[in-house]
Amino acid sequence: MQGKIAFFLAALIMAMPVGAQSAMPPAAAASAIKPPTPEGVVSLQAVTVTGEQPGPALWRVRRGDHVLWVLGTLSPLPKHAQWQTTQIEKVLANAKELLEPPSAELKMPTSLFNRLALEPSARLNPDGATLQKLLTPEMYDRWLVLRRQYLGNDDALEYLRPIVVAQQLYAMALESAGLTNETDVAAIVRKLALKHGVRVIPVTYQLMIRHAPPLTQTIDQSKQQGIACLDQTMHLVEHDMGTLTKRANAWATGDMRTLQNLSQGTAYESCVVAAINGDFAQQLNIPDLPQRIEKAWMEAAESSLVRNNRSVALLSMEQILAPDGFLAKLKARGYIVQAPDEQN
């Protein structure tokens, strides 16, 4: 199971002694998809919701009379929809704790951080290579169509790494669809929790890394990973923007049944964040990092259920809905887990 963004967790934080950190945001959006339609590109007329919306329903995890309410986050979301927060405020008003989305905090010396950050931050292809040289003829033809549709005719794009142009293509496709990755649902809920005097509990797996292990990925492997990510992103833009819009609308309007149906068996997330964070994970040789983060969250959730009659947690919708996700594993441990439409 992968998490939408990096590793199937909410955020990967690279922390240095001087406090430098990087985290990945979530989202919200709206309007019709009406860009010019070059030959070979499907024109989608899905329209995102606007105005005030009820927002997502809540899952309930219970043991005895102790309840953990779980809010699912999603990205992208409708850009011009406003989330009506009455339901989440109601549960926060009676809660003692809010568990933040699970994350990892990797602490390391500044010199090591700079070395590891160098490759993911590079924007240009090595040796002046162009996309036409790197991509197959079929991929390059698709890229030209999508570039004209979403990014214009800037020839400078041809010299950027595939992972970089994938990121730019995805961002502009979301903009055209009235969607955004910029709405931070977790930050909104955190602010509401503080308003109601609820303790905010970080759920962070921490690891101190003093020495980098030998590199496990060659330059060519990294290049191929970027090309594969661009291919996936182009496929998403060509075929799945309508589904992304429907899924974002379902979250905003509280239609959890539709959201669940759209999420089953298919990943619609951009590979960009995972690929960039994957550079760090592979260089640091921590293949089981998602499992370590999951373990930290499970321990935090069970402890919160013991301490409090009422508490609230934030998880990605994937972590909630996946057959092997966090809530499925709580259910396997004997907790009563109820989807929104199963509650009295």
Residue pairs with C-beta under 8 A, 6 or more apart in sequence:
1 8
1 318
1 319
1 322
1 324
1 325
2 8
2 267
2 269
2 274
2 318
3 9
3 10
3 290
3 316
3 318
3 319
4 75
4 267
4 269
4 273
4 316
4 318
5 11
5 24
5 75
5 269
5 273
5 274
5 277
5 316
6 12
6 24
6 273
6 274
6 276
6 277
6 278
7 104
7 274
7 277
7 278
7 281
7 289
7 290
7 293
8 290
8 316
8 318
8 319
9 101
9 102
9 103
9 104
9 290
9 293
10 24
10 73
10 100
10 101
10 102
10 103
10 186
10 314
10 315
10 316
11 23
11 24
11 101
11 103
11 104
12 22
12 23
12 24
12 103
12 104
12 106
12 277
12 280
13 21
13 22
13 23
13 103
13 104
13 105
13 106
13 204
14 20
14 21
14 22
14 106
14 108
14 113
14 116
14 117
14 280
15 21
15 105
15 106
15 107
15 108
16 107
16 108
16 109
16 110
16 113
17 107
17 109
17 110
18 110
20 110
20 113
23 103
24 273
24 277
25 75
25 181
25 182
25 183
25 184
26 73
26 74
26 75
26 77
26 181
26 183
26 184
26 185
26 186
27 74
27 75
27 76
27 77
27 179
27 180
27 181
27 182
27 183
27 185
27 248
28 76
28 77
28 78
28 79
28 81
28 83
28 180
28 182
28 183
28 185
28 248
28 252
29 48
29 76
29 77
29 78
29 79
29 80
29 81
29 174
29 177
29 178
29 179
29 180
29 183
29 248
30 47
30 48
30 49
30 50
30 78
30 79
30 80
30 81
30 178
30 179
31 47
31 48
31 50
31 79
31 80
31 177
31 178
32 45
32 46
32 47
32 48
32 178
33 43
33 44
33 45
33 46
33 47
33 176
33 177
33 178
33 241
33 242
33 245
34 43
34 45
34 176
35 149
35 150
35 176
36 148
36 149
37 43
37 149
38 145
38 148
38 149
39 145
40 142
40 145
41 145
41 146
41 149
41 238
42 238
42 239
44 177
44 241
44 242
44 245
46 177
46 241
46 242
46 245
46 246
47 178
47 245
48 78
48 79
48 80
48 81
48 177
48 178
48 179
48 245
48 248
48 249
49 78
49 81
49 249
49 252
49 253
50 78
50 80
50 81
51 80
51 81
51 82
52 81
52 82
52 83
52 84
53 78
53 81
53 82
53 83
53 84
53 252
53 253
53 254
54 84
54 86
54 87
54 252
54 253
54 254
55 83
55 84
55 85
55 87
55 88
55 251
55 252
55 254
56 71
56 72
56 74
56 251
56 252
56 254
56 256
56 259
57 87
57 254
57 256
57 340
57 341
58 69
58 70
58 71
58 87
58 88
58 91
58 340
59 69
59 70
59 71
59 72
59 320
59 327
59 337
59 338
59 339
59 340
60 67
60 68
60 69
60 70
60 336
60 337
60 338
60 343
61 67
61 68
61 69
61 70
61 301
61 305
61 327
61 330
61 335
61 336
61 337
61 338
62 68
62 335
62 336
62 337
62 338
63 305
63 334
63 335
63 336
65 309
66 305
66 306
66 308
66 309
66 310
67 305
67 309
67 310
67 311
68 301
68 304
68 305
68 311
68 312
68 313
69 91
69 95
69 310
69 311
69 312
69 313
70 312
70 313
70 314
70 315
70 320
70 327
71 88
71 185
71 189
71 312
71 313
71 314
71 315
72 251
72 315
72 316
72 317
72 319
72 320
72 321
73 101
73 185
73 186
73 314
73 315
73 316
73 317
74 185
74 247
74 248
74 251
74 259
74 316
74 317
75 181
75 183
75 269
76 174
76 179
76 180
76 181
76 244
76 248
77 179
77 180
77 183
77 185
77 248
77 251
77 252
78 178
78 179
78 180
78 248
78 249
78 252
79 178
79 179
79 180
79 183
80 178
81 252
83 185
83 188
83 252
85 188
85 192
88 189
88 192
88 312
89 192
89 196
91 310
91 312
92 98
92 189
92 192
92 193
92 196
92 198
92 312
93 196
94 310
95 193
95 196
95 198
95 308
95 310
95 311
95 312
96 198
96 199
96 307
96 308
96 309
96 310
96 311
97 198
97 199
97 200
97 201
97 304
97 307
97 308
97 311
97 312
98 189
98 190
98 193
98 198
98 199
98 200
98 201
98 311
98 312
98 313
98 314
99 201
99 203
99 297
99 300
99 301
99 304
99 311
99 312
99 313
99 314
100 186
100 190
100 200
100 201
100 202
100 203
100 314
101 186
101 203
101 314
101 315
101 316
102 203
102 204
102 205
102 293
102 294
102 296
102 297
102 315
102 319
103 202
103 203
103 204
103 205
103 293
104 204
104 205
104 206
104 207
104 289
104 292
104 293
105 204
105 205
105 206
105 207
106 206
106 207
106 209
106 280
106 284
107 206
107 207
107 208
107 209
108 116
108 208
108 209
108 210
109 210
112 209
112 210
112 211
112 212
115 212
116 212
116 279
116 280
116 283
116 284
119 222
119 279
119 283
120 276
120 279
120 280
122 161
123 160
123 161
123 164
124 159
124 160
124 161
125 131
125 134
125 159
125 160
125 161
126 219
128 159
129 159
130 158
130 159
131 140
131 143
131 157
131 158
131 159
131 160
131 162
131 165
132 140
132 158
134 162
134 223
134 227
135 143
135 162
135 227
135 230
139 227
139 230
139 231
139 234
142 234
142 238
143 165
143 230
143 234
146 169
146 234
146 237
146 238
147 153
147 157
147 165
147 169
150 169
150 172
150 173
150 176
150 237
151 157
151 165
151 168
151 169
151 172
157 165
157 168
160 168
161 226
162 223
162 226
162 227
162 229
162 230
163 225
163 226
163 229
163 230
163 272
163 275
163 276
165 230
166 226
166 229
166 230
166 232
166 233
166 234
166 270
166 271
166 272
167 270
167 272
169 230
169 233
169 234
169 237
170 233
170 236
170 237
170 270
170 272
171 181
173 236
173 237
173 241
174 180
174 181
174 244
177 241
177 244
177 245
178 245
179 244
179 245
179 248
185 314
186 314
189 312
189 314
190 200
193 199
193 200
193 312
194 200
198 312
201 300
201 304
203 296
203 297
203 300
204 296
205 289
205 292
205 293
205 295
205 296
207 286
207 292
209 284
212 283
212 284
213 283
213 284
213 285
214 285
215 283
216 282
216 283
216 285
217 225
217 279
217 282
217 283
222 279
225 275
225 278
226 275
228 271
229 271
229 272
229 275
232 271
233 270
233 271
233 272
236 244
236 268
236 270
240 268
243 262
243 268
244 268
246 258
246 262
247 258
247 259
247 262
247 263
247 268
249 255
250 256
250 258
250 259
250 262
251 259
251 317
254 340
256 339
256 340
256 341
257 341
259 317
259 321
260 321
260 339
262 268
263 317
263 318
263 321
264 321
267 318
281 287
281 289
286 292
294 326
294 329
297 315
297 326
298 326
298 329
298 330
301 313
301 326
301 330
302 330
302 333
304 311
304 313
305 311
305 335
315 326
315 327
318 325
319 325
319 326
319 327
320 326
320 327
322 328
327 337
328 337
330 337
331 337
